[in-house]
Amino acid sequence: MLLALAEQQISLTGDPMPFSGRALMVSVVVVAALAAIAWALRRAAPARRGRGGILVETAAPLGERRSLVIVSVEGRRLLLGLTPSQVSFVTELGGGTPSFERTFDAATQSGGRS
């Protein structure tokens, strides 16, 4: 009996899809559009965004949760040594772009002190 009434109501309104089906389809379209926009924004953003003008250019792991990193801060390039409990300034890199290996060798030969 209820099925007959539902079919009669659909045929009277001329709408082949009941309201709940239409609402579900609209919801799916909106969620898909939001997902597409989020994907497009993520693709357009730079891969390595800096926080507040700080950019990590490269990092070299040294083992045991230790590493050396080159960061750019306010136009300066710094080589930093990182451990779980400490961040140490190793040296400021020149205006040119010396190779990481050369800078690493120079810093380790001098004992890491500037």
C-alpha positions in Angstrom: 0.0 0.0 0.0 2.8 2.5 0.9 4.7 1.5 -2.2 1.7 2.3 -4.3 1.3 5.7 -2.6 5.0 6.6 -3.2 4.7 5.6 -6.9 1.6 7.7 -7.2 3.3 10.7 -5.6 6.3 10.4 -7.9 4.1 10.2 -11.0 2.0 13.3 -9.9 5.1 15.5 -9.3 6.9 14.3 -12.4 10.1 13.9 -10.5 11.6 10.5 -11.1 14.0 10.8 -8.2 12.6 11.2 -4.7 13.9 14.0 -2.5 16.3 11.9 -0.4 18.0 10.5 -3.6 18.4 14.1 -5.0 19.9 15.3 -1.6 22.3 12.4 -1.6 23.5 13.2 -5.2 23.9 16.9 -4.4 26.0 15.9 -1.3 28.2 13.6 -3.3 28.8 16.3 -5.9 29.7 18.9 -3.3 32.1 16.6 -1.5 33.7 15.7 -4.9 34.1 19.4 -5.8 35.7 20.2 -2.4 38.1 17.2 -2.8 39.0 18.5 -6.3 39.7 22.0 -5.0 41.8 20.7 -2.2 43.8 18.5 -4.5 44.4 21.5 -7.0 45.5 23.8 -4.1 47.9 21.2 -2.8 49.4 20.6 -6.3 49.8 24.4 -6.8 51.6 24.9 -3.5 55.4 24.7 -3.4 56.8 21.3 -2.4 58.8 22.7 0.6 57.2 25.7 2.1 59.2 27.5 4.7 57.7 28.8 8.0 58.1 32.5 8.4 60.9 32.9 5.9 62.8 29.8 6.9 63.5 27.2 4.2 65.2 23.9 4.6 67.3 23.5 1.5 68.8 20.1 2.1 69.5 17.6 4.9 72.1 14.9 5.3 71.4 12.2 8.0 74.5 11.2 10.0 72.9 8.3 11.9 71.6 7.9 15.4 69.0 10.7 14.9 71.7 13.2 14.0 71.9 15.3 10.8 73.3 18.3 9.1 70.9 20.7 7.4 71.3 23.8 5.2 68.6 26.4 5.9 67.9 29.8 4.4 66.9 32.5 6.8 66.4 36.2 5.8 68.8 35.8 2.8 71.5 33.9 4.8 72.4 30.3 4.2 73.3 28.4 7.4 74.7 24.9 8.0 73.2 23.5 11.2 73.9 20.3 13.1 70.9 18.7 14.7 70.7 16.1 17.5 67.6 15.1 19.5 68.4 17.6 22.2 70.4 20.3 20.5 70.7 22.5 17.4 74.3 23.7 16.7 75.4 26.4 14.3 78.2 25.0 12.2 79.0 27.8 9.7 77.4 30.4 7.5 77.6 29.5 3.8 78.8 32.1 1.3 76.7 33.9 -1.2 77.6 31.4 -3.9 76.2 27.9 -3.9 79.0 25.6 -2.8 78.4 21.9 -2.9 77.1 20.3 0.2 79.9 17.7 0.2 82.6 20.4 0.1 81.0 22.3 3.0 80.4 19.2 5.0 84.1 18.1 4.6 85.3 21.6 5.6 83.1 21.6 8.7 84.0 18.1 9.8 87.7 18.7 9.3 87.6 21.8 11.5 85.9 19.8 14.3 82.5 21.6 13.7 83.7 24.8 15.4 83.6 28.1 13.7 
